[in-house]
Amino acid sequence: MHQIMTVDMEKDLLEANRALARENNGLLKDKGIRSVDFLGSVGSGKTLLIQRLSERLMDRGMRVGAVTGDVSGDDDMRRLSAIGIPVANVNTGKECHLDAHLAEHALEDLPLDDLDVVFFENVGNLVCPADFPIGADRRVVVISVTEGDDMIRKHPMIFMESDVIVINKTDLAPVMEVDLALLQGDAGRVRPDAPCILTDAKRGGGIDDLMEALGLQG
């Protein structure tokens, strides 16, 4: 009985989160805002990818905002604020992911009427965020070659739940002795309908391809 009750409670929690995520997405769509949720481990390069995308979009006259999620601290918020975009920071404490409720409150701290695109940077984790959509149009999972070439096989669920797969820090692949073709093959097997984009965020490589995959070119 205890196990059945626990399963039912978890099912109710996940459904409540999905319902609120749909409300968040509706709010953003009503205001004409496109939104992207970035998932990935600590150090995968999520913040720098968001920075590069934001810079490209601002060069085209688009208005960008961001939500940064971390267990604690505001380092990512300060990095993105430095390029001149409004950023809402969320500290989750013991929670290993953003959820729709936290995203809802973060959106209240952004000037949504003055934005065209909102990027969410989820907590650095390849497990917990998979089950908790927050209401973004697209979910992007980022891995770096420094994590090894077996990460997709080890954490398939988050890749299955993402719309775009990014393999970052490709410039380090020879040094790390990582086979990019192996990673691309694993991505294709786990989520064959998701674009797999190779990026070198530090030097700007692959950013245009990522923008196109996210529908942000036009």
Secondary structure as GFF3:
##gff-version 3
##sequence-region A 1 218
A	DSSP	alpha_helix	2	30	.	.	.	ID=ss1
A	DSSP	beta_strand	34	40	.	.	.	ID=ss2
A	DSSP	alpha_helix	46	59	.	.	.	ID=ss3
A	DSSP	beta_strand	64	70	.	.	.	ID=ss4
A	DSSP	alpha_helix	75	81	.	.	.	ID=ss5
A	DSSP	beta_strand	87	91	.	.	.	ID=ss6
A	DSSP	alpha_helix	100	107	.	.	.	ID=ss7
A	DSSP	three_ten_helix	112	114	.	.	.	ID=ss8
A	DSSP	beta_strand	117	121	.	.	.	ID=ss9
A	DSSP	three_ten_helix	128	131	.	.	.	ID=ss10
A	DSSP	beta_strand	138	144	.	.	.	ID=ss11
A	DSSP	three_ten_helix	145	147	.	.	.	ID=ss12
A	DSSP	alpha_helix	151	154	.	.	.	ID=ss13
A	DSSP	alpha_helix	156	160	.	.	.	ID=ss14
A	DSSP	beta_strand	164	168	.	.	.	ID=ss15
A	DSSP	three_ten_helix	170	172	.	.	.	ID=ss16
A	DSSP	alpha_helix	173	176	.	.	.	ID=ss17
A	DSSP	alpha_helix	180	190	.	.	.	ID=ss18
A	DSSP	beta_strand	196	198	.	.	.	ID=ss19
A	DSSP	alpha_helix	207	213	.	.	.	ID=ss20
###
